[in-house]
């Protein structure tokens, strides 16, 4: 439908995907990230893949999520 307008066009997005996911193939993640980049500022979209990760999470992914949150959200007192 085209780019998102207003404040949301500059939202930061982190998309993570395991390269061995048997439920959601990696190609679907790749297609999704390209669609996101066409809708919002592509410089704000980060796509990370994790070697050997299935439909789950791993320590490296959780560290990337933490880093993303620390960078983009205000601290909680």
For each residue, the residues with C-beta under 8 A, 3 or more apart:
1:
2: 39
3: 9 38 39 40
4: 8 9 39 40
5: 8 9
6: 9
7: 10 11
8: 4 5 11 40
9: 3 4 5 6 39 40 41
10: 7 40 41 44
11: 7 8 40 44
12: 44 45 46 68 71 72
13: 36 40 44 45 46
14: 46 48 64 65 68
15: 29 32 33 36 45 46 47 48
16: 47 48 49 50 57 61 64 65
17: 21 24 26 29 47 48 49 50 53
18: 21 26 49 50 52 53 54 55 56 58
19: 26 49 50 51 52 53
20: 52 53 54
21: 17 18 24 25 26 29 53 54 55
22: 54 55
23: 55
24: 17 21 28 29 55
25: 21 28 29
26: 17 18 19 21 29 30 49
27: 30 31
28: 24 25 31 32
29: 15 17 21 24 25 26 32 33 47 49
30: 26 27 33 34 47
31: 27 28 34 35
32: 15 28 29 35 36
33: 15 29 30 36 37 45 47
34: 30 31 37 38
35: 31 32 38 39
36: 13 15 32 33 39 40 45
37: 33 34 40 42 45
38: 3 34 35 42
39: 2 3 4 9 35 36
40: 3 4 8 9 10 11 13 36 37 44 45
41: 9 10 44 45
42: 37 38 45
43:
44: 10 11 12 13 40 41
45: 12 13 15 33 36 37 40 41 42
46: 12 13 14 15 68
47: 15 16 17 29 30 33
48: 14 15 16 17 61 64
49: 16 17 18 19 26 29
50: 16 17 18 19 53 58 60 61
51: 19
52: 18 19 20
53: 17 18 19 20 21 50 56 57 58 61
54: 18 20 21 22
55: 18 21 22 23 24
56: 18 53
57: 16 53 61 62
58: 18 50 53 61 62
59: 62 63
60: 50 63 64
61: 16 48 50 53 57 58 64 65
62: 57 58 59 65 66
63: 59 60 66 67
64: 14 16 48 60 61 67 68
65: 14 16 61 62 68 69
66: 62 63 69 70
67: 63 64 70 71
68: 12 14 46 64 65 71 72
69: 65 66 72 73
70: 66 67 73
71: 12 67 68
72: 12 68 69
73: 69 70
74:
75:
76:
77:
